[in-house]
Amino acid sequence: MKKTLLATAIAGVLGVAATGAQAATVYNQDGSKLDLYGNVQLGLRNIDNGDSTESDLFDNGSTLGVKGEHVLDNGLTAYFRAEFEFEADKQKGAYANYESGDGGNNSGLTTGDQAYVGLTGNFGDLRVGSWDSLFDDWIADPVSNNEYFDMTDEQSDLVGSEYESDKITYTSPMFGGLQFAIGTQYKGDGEAADNSPVNNDLNDGTGQFVLDDDSSASLFGGLRYTVGGLTLAASYDNLNNFKFQPGTGGERDYGDLFGLNVAYTINTLRVAVKASRLDADWNDNADVNRYGIGARWGYGKGDIYGAYQYVDAEGDAVATLDPRGFNGIGNQSDETYNEAMIGATYNLSNQMYVWVEGAVYDRQDDANNGVATGVAYSF
């Protein structure tokens, strides 16, 4: 389950993460407040894996979360949030063990989603922990922030959730509609780079992507201007924590990420366009440009939405964008991809809704194309 149009708009103005609006207040006294919230999400999908299509009943990010805040004597507010995901389709113990395939257990709170502490006030907001990237919130999400299928981005190409952890970010207050954010992602030499989910061997055996095994800190930031229903945003990230190790030895930086977004909201309709560029350093022929447009319309009982993205990739970038179609370093021609998705939600109540989506990604052998439907209940 992703952010609703209204929740995203509110988060954009406040510079905070949007979450479910159904939180139950457990405690609210003497300037301290504690809320409990969550959701159960189940779906049915049919996805092309490149060799055949596969269907399954799956969990779509069921979450249990707790958040709290405390007003300090100086007028500042300290806060925290912790979210944990669980596999709603595999909660019965014996079945969960069987499904894991590795002797593990998929029942219980299996993974973390986001967790952070912070301080907010007239000076702005200072936060430490793990949460969605600035690039996602300001650049990608206004175009495509859906239930299951999304347009691809530089995060999904390689680094996954590792891109969202170990962060420190300062977000300014609004100055006449203008706001900025600046932060760093610090990865110490105790981060166990060899076990990182960033690890990704090229399928021709010529190298692998890893976390930097020395202490390193990235630099990211953004600038955003809002006037009326119009929002302009730009972001930058030097991705300094991610490296490429060629099979011939040595180590190279991954590259720099740039993003632009223009979004306009009128009543319940939002239209957004974006442009992003990975200026690759891991190889001389691996730059990627993406250009996208998306729209979401709230029709009263839910949303109808869709997105299109054009991906222009230099030859060696195909290694991360389309591994099945990659012919090897130095042997691959440049490629372009046309990605599209469409979806709709229908509210059964103010806490429960159903959804349906379909997407095509224009990859080799139709990999990752599919359709999905599901239900979500939030509290």
Secondary structure as GFF3:
##gff-version 3
##sequence-region A 1 379
A	DSSP	alpha_helix	5	14	.	.	.	ID=ss1
A	DSSP	beta_strand	24	29	.	.	.	ID=ss2
A	DSSP	beta_strand	32	48	.	.	.	ID=ss3
A	DSSP	beta_strand	53	59	.	.	.	ID=ss4
A	DSSP	beta_strand	63	71	.	.	.	ID=ss5
A	DSSP	beta_strand	77	86	.	.	.	ID=ss6
A	DSSP	three_ten_helix	88	90	.	.	.	ID=ss7
A	DSSP	alpha_helix	93	100	.	.	.	ID=ss8
A	DSSP	beta_strand	109	121	.	.	.	ID=ss9
A	DSSP	beta_strand	124	130	.	.	.	ID=ss10
A	DSSP	alpha_helix	134	135	.	.	.	ID=ss11
A	DSSP	pi_helix	136	140	.	.	.	ID=ss12
A	DSSP	alpha_helix	154	154	.	.	.	ID=ss13
A	DSSP	pi_helix	155	159	.	.	.	ID=ss14
A	DSSP	three_ten_helix	160	164	.	.	.	ID=ss15
A	DSSP	beta_strand	167	171	.	.	.	ID=ss16
A	DSSP	beta_strand	178	187	.	.	.	ID=ss17
A	DSSP	three_ten_helix	193	195	.	.	.	ID=ss18
A	DSSP	beta_strand	200	201	.	.	.	ID=ss19
A	DSSP	beta_strand	207	211	.	.	.	ID=ss20
A	DSSP	beta_strand	216	217	.	.	.	ID=ss21
A	DSSP	beta_strand	220	227	.	.	.	ID=ss22
A	DSSP	beta_strand	230	237	.	.	.	ID=ss23
A	DSSP	beta_strand	242	246	.	.	.	ID=ss24
A	DSSP	beta_strand	252	253	.	.	.	ID=ss25
A	DSSP	beta_strand	255	266	.	.	.	ID=ss26
A	DSSP	beta_strand	269	280	.	.	.	ID=ss27
A	DSSP	beta_strand	288	298	.	.	.	ID=ss28
A	DSSP	beta_strand	303	313	.	.	.	ID=ss29
A	DSSP	three_ten_helix	315	317	.	.	.	ID=ss30
A	DSSP	alpha_helix	318	321	.	.	.	ID=ss31
A	DSSP	three_ten_helix	323	325	.	.	.	ID=ss32
A	DSSP	beta_strand	335	347	.	.	.	ID=ss33
A	DSSP	beta_strand	352	360	.	.	.	ID=ss34
A	DSSP	three_ten_helix	364	366	.	.	.	ID=ss35
A	DSSP	beta_strand	370	378	.	.	.	ID=ss36
###
